[in-house]
């Protein structure tokens, strides 16, 4: 039997097998935002480590933009501090930054497809749990934590156990007014919220 798309992409990006049994996986696209990234940059600075491949990392404002007014500085001092830290880190490391003025700013897991950054056959990482939605474009995409954001910034790689793949077949036609979201909500109800783990 031939390899699945997952196997092909994983194998193409596998750098080596680590002593832990995990794979050192090259990350083709790294998306960052103002919430999980400032701490990762701070960790890099304390270690004296630069960003290895800034051309593969893209930043945007996302999670903390106020809905009641977007004038800077933000009224929420902590939100403003996180934005300033991200802006400074992007300048310092040469990372492309999509702020509101660029016209390309948006939800971190949406800008990849919108801007053509998400491509079939690549690996994608972002400190946002919705990152897995890039899988719909034929990529392997992982939501990662802050220390993993640091690791990708420093090495452009992640240490990961090979992910498990589940095949779900849906047959038949959807009735009027029934859409993809209805199907996935039905599957979650049937399989439980931990089915993806």
Secondary structure, DSSP 8 states (H G I E B T S, - for coil): ----HHHHHHHHHEEEE-TTS-EEEE-SEEEEETTTHHHHHHHHHHHT---S-GGGEEEE--TT--SS---SS-SSHHHHHHHHHHHHHHHHHT-EEE-GGGS----HHHHHHHTT---TT-EEEESSGGGGGGGGGT-EEEE--HHHHHHHHHHSEEEE-----------S---TT--HHHHHHHHHHHH-TTTT-
